[in-house]
Amino acid sequence: MNTEMDFEDFAPWLVIFVTLAGGSLRILLLNQKGLGVDETYSIWLASHKVVDMLQWVVKSDQNPPLYYFLLHYWIALNGTLPYFVRLLSTLLGTVTIPVIYLIGQRMSGAKVGLAAAMILAISPFHIYYAQDTGMYTLLTFNAAVAIYALVRLLMDSRSARPIGSQFWEYLHAWRTPEPVEPGRQGDFSYEAEVRAQTGWSAWVSRHRWLPVQAIETDLAWLVLIVFSAATLLSHNAAVLFPLATNFFVLGLMLFQRAKKSGTQPAFQSPSFWNWTKAQIGILILWIPWASPFVKQASAVFQRYWIPAPTWDAVLQVLRSFLNASGPIPANLDRGIWILYMLVLCIGLVYFRKKVSQFLFLAALFAIPFLGELIVSIWRPIFLDRTLIWTTIPLFLLLAAGIVQLKFRLVIILALAGLVTLNLFSVSDYYRFYQKEDWNAAVRFVAGYTEKGDLVLFNSNIVEIPFDYYFKPYETYYSIQVEKRGVPLDLYETGISEPEMTANDIPGLISLVSGHKRVWLVYSHESYTDPMGLIPQTLASQKKLIQKNDFYGGQVQLYVNP
């Protein structure tokens, strides 16, 4: 009995189990935590009409519109309750699990694929973003599917044939009538049976239907083009994805041209013209977003909230990829790092005879990682969640290290150790992690507000989560207040987080002079009001009589003295 073949046959059932387990972790307590600023901002954008949504995305956001477009129709079907708006991310995160299995299985066998799927399924980092109303699980899913299509092409000798040739051959065979058995004497004839058929059955019978394997290479090219473009349209930082794939594929082409004899690498490059056509196809799908991309990139270059990366920040990103959600006890920290480094090194050993596959995974991980660090020399953009898709090659390398342990018991123990470690972190996330508590801020304001009050927001973007929770109070209790962003209002300018300066003080004084009572919802002040000018100005004009801290900020009430 061939044990390896038996495992290959049984692996898909294990993948289904792992996917269901990963999906359960992602949907567990999905409604428990309140919606944060970024989540309500996504809901607010997606709630607009498509044309208006695109306009707001260009002038007030730093991301492409694909996720907001999907969320727009998702909201139309399911509403805007926290559970349902997060469910889209949950489903996308769940279906990525079998995709990483397919990548690993195609590259190195079912064991590597299954181990990678298990690591992804219980990753605290991925579980967190699967419970977040944001584009990060969409980004990971699109990149994973594109990577799978590329792996298929790199392991398929037919990828050197012109793109579309299989489709044309399939179409030719489909248009060629299927030969029919000649009529024969007797009560039954196949020819008579076909002639007697009408409608759809006759149409099907008149054509030859080849198996899908006859066009799988062209389908892989199509999937690569579509999902690479979808990756670019999921997040602007994903421009580093085609950079990484082109770096590897073009390098592989040069290597194969230089080394025409000897052992061939595990990956074989496609033809240059096929690759060029695929990149042109990706560009055609992405090019409508080129002009807005330049505008958004220019706005980020002028001013952005991300701090300059440090060595500690880089290590923290790696730590998040491997085990996120809360600090690890100091006495275990070093041992856990040693464990991960050991497994990664063993993964290198696994690929010693498949160097091209290792370089492929290394390029997909390192080039985007280093790319963001290099760009951050001019304008900091280095952030763990924008690199979330690079955990796909990282987890595959970890999985290869685990499988390289050879002995089944050792492999099981290694996976059990990783699963246990990650489940402890996931448990900490469920129990202790908090998002900004805008519901508490709204309850405080709604409980003490009076008709004609002015509610100010030092950061325009925080008016959105406030409104999300405040609108039911306005509807049911007929609360009438005026809401304004300071120094500029979001709805008038489209600027999400303008900085308060001394030049804006006269305008603020003029704004509050006509109101007896003024509320200040104060949050994200380190970026929008670093000198504390707004509360200082209000205190010079009115008397502070109440304040209430909530997780994520503070609410203050000022009245005339």
C-alpha positions in Angstrom: 0.0 0.0 0.0 1.4 3.4 -1.0 1.0 5.6 2.1 1.8 8.8 0.2 -0.9 8.1 -2.4 -3.4 7.3 0.4 -2.7 10.6 2.1 -3.1 12.5 -1.3 -6.6 10.9 -1.6 -7.6 11.7 2.0 -6.1 15.2 2.2 -9.0 17.0 0.6 -11.3 15.8 3.4 -8.8 17.1 5.9 -8.7 20.4 4.1 -12.5 20.7 4.4 -12.2 20.0 8.1 -9.4 22.6 8.5 -11.4 25.2 6.5 -14.5 24.7 8.6 -12.4 25.0 11.8 -10.8 28.2 10.5 -14.2 29.6 9.5 -15.6 28.8 12.9 -12.8 30.7 14.6 -13.4 33.7 12.2 -17.1 33.8 12.9 -16.9 33.2 16.6 -18.0 36.3 18.6 -18.2 38.2 15.4 -20.7 40.7 16.8 -19.1 41.1 20.3 -16.8 44.1 19.6 -18.0 47.5 18.5 -17.2 49.0 15.1 -14.0 51.0 14.9 -13.3 54.2 12.9 -12.0 52.4 9.8 -14.9 49.9 9.9 -17.6 52.6 10.0 -15.7 54.6 7.4 -15.9 51.5 5.1 -19.7 51.2 5.7 -20.2 54.9 5.1 -18.4 54.9 1.8 -20.1 51.7 0.6 -23.5 53.1 1.6 -23.3 55.8 -1.1 -24.5 55.4 -4.7 -21.7 53.8 -6.8 -20.8 57.1 -8.6 -20.8 59.1 -5.4 -18.8 56.4 -3.7 -16.1 56.5 -6.3 -15.8 60.3 -6.0 -15.5 60.0 -2.2 -12.9 57.2 -2.5 -10.7 59.4 -4.7 -10.8 62.6 -2.6 -10.9 61.2 0.9 -9.4 57.7 0.9 -6.1 56.1 0.1 -7.3 52.8 -1.3 -8.8 51.5 -4.5 -12.6 50.9 -4.8 -12.9 47.1 -5.2 -13.7 46.3 -1.6 -16.1 49.2 -1.2 -17.8 48.2 -4.5 -18.3 44.6 -3.1 -19.4 45.9 0.3 -21.9 48.3 -1.4 -23.9 45.3 -2.8 -23.3 43.2 0.3 -24.9 46.0 2.4 -27.8 46.2 0.0 -28.5 42.5 0.6 -27.7 42.2 4.3 -27.8 45.7 6.0 -25.3 47.5 8.1 -25.4 45.6 11.4 -21.9 44.8 12.7 -22.3 41.1 12.3 -23.3 41.2 8.6 -20.9 43.9 7.4 -18.0 41.9 9.0 -19.3 38.6 7.5 -18.0 39.5 4.1 -14.4 39.6 5.4 -15.0 36.4 7.4 -16.1 34.5 4.2 -13.2 35.8 2.2 -10.7 34.9 4.9 -12.2 31.4 5.2 -12.1 30.6 1.4 -8.4 31.6 1.3 -7.6 28.5 3.5 -8.2 25.9 0.7 -6.4 28.2 -1.8 -3.2 28.1 0.2 -3.6 24.3 0.4 -3.8 24.2 -3.4 -0.7 26.3 -3.8 1.3 24.1 -1.4 -0.1 20.9 -2.9 0.8 22.0 -6.4 4.3 23.0 -5.4 5.3 20.3 -2.9 2.6 17.9 -2.2 -0.5 17.5 0.0 1.4 17.5 3.3 2.9 20.9 2.7 -0.4 22.2 1.5 -2.3 20.9 4.5 0.3 22.2 7.0 0.1 25.6 5.3 -3.7 25.6 5.5 -3.6 24.7 9.2 -1.2 27.6 9.9 -3.4 30.0 8.1 -6.6 28.7 9.6 -5.4 29.4 13.2 -3.4 32.5 12.5 -4.5 35.2 15.0 -3.4 37.9 12.6 -5.7 36.6 9.9 -8.5 35.9 12.3 -8.4 39.5 13.5 -8.7 40.9 10.0 -11.4 38.3 9.1 -13.5 40.0 11.9 -12.8 43.5 10.5 -14.8 45.5 8.0 -11.9 46.2 5.7 -10.3 45.1 2.5 -7.4 43.0 3.9 -8.9 39.5 3.6 -10.0 40.5 0.0 -6.4 41.5 -0.7 -5.1 38.2 0.7 -7.7 36.1 -1.2 -7.0 37.8 -4.6 -3.3 37.5 -4.2 -3.5 33.9 -3.1 -5.6 32.9 -6.2 -3.2 34.8 -8.5 -0.2 33.0 -6.8 -1.9 29.7 -7.4 -2.5 30.4 -11.1 1.1 31.5 -11.4 2.4 28.3 -9.8 0.3 26.2 -12.2 1.8 28.1 -15.1 5.3 27.7 -13.8 4.8 23.9 -13.5 3.1 23.5 -16.9 5.1 23.0 -20.0 2.1 24.1 -22.1 2.5 27.7 -20.7 5.0 28.3 -23.6 2.2 27.9 -26.1 0.5 31.1 -27.3 -2.2 32.4 -24.9 -5.6 31.5 -26.3 -4.5 28.6 -28.4 -6.3 26.1 -26.2 -9.5 28.2 -26.2 -9.4 28.2 -30.1 -8.8 24.5 -30.2 -11.7 23.9 -27.8 -14.0 26.2 -29.8 -13.0 24.3 -33.0 -13.7 21.0 -31.4 -17.0 22.3 -29.9 -18.2 23.5 -33.3 -17.3 20.2 -35.0 -20.3 17.9 -34.8 -19.8 14.7 -32.8 -19.7 11.6 -35.0 -22.9 9.7 -34.9 -23.1 5.9 -35.2 -24.5 5.0 -38.6 -28.1 3.8 -38.8 -28.5 0.1 -38.3 -31.3 -2.3 -38.8 -33.6 -2.9 -35.9 -35.8 -1.2 -33.5 -33.2 1.2 -32.1 -30.7 3.6 -33.8 -28.4 6.2 -32.2 -28.7 8.4 -35.3 -32.5 8.3 -35.1 -32.3 9.0 -31.4 -30.1 12.2 -31.9 -32.4 13.4 -34.7 -35.4 13.0 -32.5 -34.0 15.2 -29.8 -35.1 18.9 -29.7 -34.2 22.0 -27.7 -31.3 22.0 -25.3 -30.7 18.3 -25.5 -30.3 18.5 -29.3 -28.0 21.5 -29.1 -25.8 19.6 -26.6 -25.7 16.4 -28.6 -24.6 18.3 -31.8 -21.4 19.5 -30.1 -18.2 17.9 -28.8 -17.6 18.8 -25.1 -13.9 18.3 -24.2 -12.8 18.0 -20.6 -11.7 21.2 -18.8 -8.1 19.9 -18.8 -8.0 20.8 -22.5 -8.1 24.5 -21.6 -6.6 24.6 -18.1 -3.5 26.4 -19.2 -5.4 29.2 -20.8 -7.7 29.3 -17.8 -4.7 29.7 -15.6 -3.5 32.7 -17.6 -7.0 34.2 -17.4 -7.1 33.7 -13.6 -3.7 35.2 -13.2 -4.6 38.3 -15.2 -8.0 38.8 -13.5 -6.9 38.2 -9.9 -3.6 40.1 -10.2 -5.6 43.1 -11.4 -8.1 42.4 -8.5 -5.2 42.4 -6.1 -4.1 45.8 -7.4 -7.6 47.1 -7.0 -7.8 45.8 -3.4 -5.1 48.0 -2.0 -2.7 50.5 -3.4 0.3 49.0 -1.6 -0.4 45.9 -3.8 1.5 47.5 -6.7 4.4 45.6 -5.1 2.7 42.3 -6.0 3.4 42.5 -9.8 6.8 43.9 -9.0 7.6 40.7 -7.1 6.2 38.3 -9.7 7.9 40.1 -12.6 11.2 40.1 -10.7 11.0 36.4 -10.2 9.7 35.4 -13.6 12.0 37.6 -15.6 14.9 36.4 -13.5 13.9 32.8 -14.2 13.8 33.5 -17.9 17.3 35.0 -17.8 18.6 32.0 -15.8 17.1 29.4 -18.2 18.5 31.3 -21.2 22.0 31.4 -19.6 21.8 27.7 -18.5 20.6 25.8 -21.5 21.9 22.4 -20.3 22.1 20.5 -17.1 19.4 20.1 -14.4 16.3 22.2 -15.1 14.8 24.1 -12.2 11.5 23.0 -10.5 9.8 26.0 -12.1 9.9 26.6 -15.8 9.4 30.1 -17.0 6.6 30.7 -19.6 7.4 32.3 -22.9 8.4 35.9 -22.8 5.6 37.0 -25.1 3.0 35.2 -23.1 4.2 36.8 -20.0 4.2 40.2 -21.7 0.6 39.7 -22.9 -0.4 38.8 -19.4 1.1 41.9 -17.9 -0.6 44.0 -20.6 -3.9 42.4 -19.7 -3.4 43.2 -16.0 -2.5 46.8 -16.9 -5.6 47.2 -19.1 -7.8 46.1 -16.2 -6.0 48.3 -13.7 -5.5 51.4 -16.0 -8.9 53.0 -15.2 -7.6 53.4 -11.7 -4.2 54.9 -12.7 -5.2 58.6 -12.4 -7.0 58.2 -9.0 -4.0 56.2 -7.8 -1.6 59.0 -8.6 -3.9 61.5 -6.8 -4.1 59.3 -3.7 -0.4 58.6 -3.8 0.3 62.3 -4.0 -1.9 63.0 -1.0 -0.2 60.2 1.0 3.2 61.7 0.1 2.2 65.1 1.3 1.0 63.9 4.7 0.2 60.5 6.3 -0.4 59.2 9.8 2.0 56.2 9.7 5.2 56.9 11.8 8.7 56.1 10.3 9.6 52.4 10.7 12.1 51.4 13.3 13.9 48.1 13.9 11.4 47.4 16.7 8.5 48.1 14.3 9.9 45.7 11.7 10.3 43.0 14.3 6.8 43.7 15.5 5.4 43.2 12.0 7.2 39.8 11.8 5.9 38.9 15.2 2.3 39.8 14.1 2.6 37.6 11.0 3.7 34.6 13.1 1.6 35.2 16.3 -0.5 38.3 16.7 -2.9 39.4 19.4 -1.4 40.6 22.6 2.1 40.3 24.1 3.7 37.0 24.7 5.0 36.4 28.2 8.7 37.5 28.5 9.9 34.0 29.7 8.4 32.4 26.5 9.3 35.1 24.0 12.8 33.9 23.2 11.9 30.3 23.0 9.0 31.0 20.6 11.3 33.0 18.3 13.9 30.3 18.3 11.2 27.7 17.5 10.0 29.7 14.5 13.5 30.4 13.2 14.3 26.7 13.5 11.3 25.7 11.5 12.0 28.4 8.8 15.6 27.1 8.5 14.4 23.6 8.1 12.1 24.9 5.4 15.1 26.1 3.6 16.6 22.6 3.8 13.3 21.3 2.3 13.8 23.4 -0.8 17.5 22.6 -1.3 16.6 20.6 -4.4 13.9 23.1 -5.5 15.8 26.3 -5.3 13.6 28.0 -7.8 10.5 27.4 -5.6 12.3 28.8 -2.6 13.3 31.9 -4.6 9.7 32.3 -5.7 8.5 32.3 -2.1 11.3 34.5 -1.0 10.6 37.0 -3.7 6.9 37.2 -2.9 7.7 37.8 0.7 10.9 39.9 0.7 10.3 42.3 -2.2 7.1 43.8 -0.9 8.5 43.9 2.6 11.7 45.7 1.5 9.7 47.8 -1.0 7.6 49.4 1.7 10.7 50.0 3.9 12.4 51.7 0.9 9.4 53.9 0.1 9.2 54.8 3.8 12.6 56.6 3.5 10.6 59.4 1.8 7.1 58.8 3.2 6.4 56.1 5.8 3.9 53.5 4.5 5.3 50.4 6.3 2.3 48.7 8.0 1.6 45.1 8.8 -1.9 44.9 7.4 -0.9 46.2 4.0 1.6 43.3 3.8 -0.9 40.7 5.0 -0.9 38.8 1.6 2.9 38.1 2.0 2.0 35.7 4.8 1.0 33.3 2.1 4.6 32.5 1.0 5.8 32.8 4.7 3.3 30.1 5.8 4.2 27.9 2.9 7.9 28.1 4.0 6.9 27.3 7.6 4.8 24.3 6.4 7.7 23.0 4.3 9.9 23.2 7.5 7.3 21.2 9.5 7.0 18.5 6.8 10.8 18.2 6.5 10.8 16.8 10.0 9.9 13.5 8.2 8.6 11.4 11.1 4.8 11.6 11.4 4.8 11.9 15.2 7.3 14.8 15.1 5.3 16.5 12.4 2.1 16.1 14.5 3.8 17.4 17.6 5.2 20.5 15.7 1.8 21.3 14.3 0.2 20.8 17.7 2.7 23.2 19.3 1.9 25.9 16.7 -1.8 25.3 16.9 -1.7 25.5 20.8 0.4 28.7 20.7 -1.9 30.4 18.2 -5.1 29.3 19.9 -3.8 30.9 23.2 -3.3 34.2 21.3 -6.7 33.9 19.6 -8.2 33.4 23.0 -6.5 36.5 24.3 -7.9 38.4 21.3 -11.5 37.3 22.0 -11.2 38.1 25.7 -9.1 41.2 25.9 -8.7 43.1 22.6 -10.9 46.2 22.5 -11.9 48.4 19.6 -12.8 52.1 20.0 -16.0 52.2 22.0 -18.0 54.8 20.0 -21.3 53.4 21.4 -20.3 54.5 24.9 -19.4 58.0 23.6 -22.7 58.3 21.8 -24.7 57.1 24.9 -23.1 59.8 27.0 -23.8 62.6 24.5 -27.4 61.4 23.8 -28.1 61.2 27.5 -27.3 64.9 28.2 -27.8 66.7 24.9 -30.2 69.5 24.4 -31.8 71.0 21.3 -29.5 73.3 19.5 -26.2 71.9 20.9 -23.1 72.0 18.7 -21.1 68.8 18.5 -17.5 69.3 17.3 -15.1 66.6 16.0 -11.4 67.3 16.1 -10.9 64.6 13.4 -13.4 64.6 10.6 -13.2 60.9 10.2 -14.5 60.2 13.8 -17.8 61.9 12.9 -18.6 58.8 10.9 -18.5 56.2 13.7 -20.3 58.8 15.9 -23.1 59.2 13.4 -23.3 55.4 12.9 -24.4 55.0 16.6 -26.0 58.4 17.0 -28.6 58.2 14.2 -31.0 55.8 16.0 -31.1 58.3 18.9 -31.8 61.1 16.5 -34.6 59.1 14.9 -36.3 57.7 18.0 -35.8 60.7 20.4 -36.0 63.5 17.8 -32.6 64.9 18.9 -31.6 68.0 17.0 -28.0 69.0 17.1 -25.5 70.6 14.7 -22.4 68.6 13.9 -19.2 70.0 12.5 -15.6 68.9 11.9 -12.8 71.2 13.1 -10.9 72.9 11.5 -12.6 71.7 8.3 -15.8 69.7 7.8 -15.6 66.4 6.0 -18.8 66.9 4.0 -17.7 70.4 2.8 -14.1 69.6 2.0 -13.7 65.9 1.6 -10.6 66.0 3.8 -10.8 63.3 6.4 -8.1 64.4 8.9 -7.1 68.0 8.6 -4.6 69.3 11.1 -5.6 72.1 13.5 -3.3 75.1 13.4 -3.1 78.5 15.1 -4.6 80.1 12.0 -7.8 78.1 12.5 -8.4 79.5 16.0 -10.4 82.6 14.9 -12.7 80.4 12.8 -13.3 78.1 15.8 -14.1 81.0 18.1 -16.6 82.4 15.5 -18.2 78.9 15.2 -18.9 78.3 18.9 -19.9 81.9 19.8 -23.4 81.4 18.6 -24.0 78.3 20.8 -24.7 78.1 24.5 -23.5 74.4 24.7 -20.7 72.8 22.8 -19.7 69.2 22.8 -16.2 68.1 21.8 -15.6 64.5 20.6 -11.9 64.3 21.0 -10.0 61.4 19.4 -7.0 60.8 17.2 -5.7 64.1 18.5 -2.0 63.2 18.2 -2.4 63.4 14.4 -5.1 66.1 14.0 -4.5 68.4 17.0 -1.0 67.6 18.3 -0.8 70.9 20.2 -4.2 70.6 21.9 -5.5 73.9 20.3 -9.1 72.9 20.1 -9.8 72.2 23.9 -7.6 75.2 24.8 -9.6 77.5 22.6 -12.9 76.1 23.9 -11.8 76.5 27.5 -10.9 80.1 26.8 -14.5 80.8 25.5 -16.6 78.5 27.7 -16.7 76.5 30.9 -15.9 72.8 30.9 -18.6 71.1 33.0 -18.5 67.5 32.0 -16.2 65.0 30.4 -16.3 61.3 29.9 -13.5 59.0 28.8 -14.2 56.1 26.5 -11.9 53.6 24.9 -10.5 55.6 22.0 -11.0 59.2 23.1 -12.9 61.6 25.3 -16.2 63.6 25.2 -16.2 67.1 26.7 -19.2 69.4 27.3 -18.6 73.2 27.4 -21.3 75.8 28.3 -21.4 79.6 28.6 -19.9 80.8 31.9 
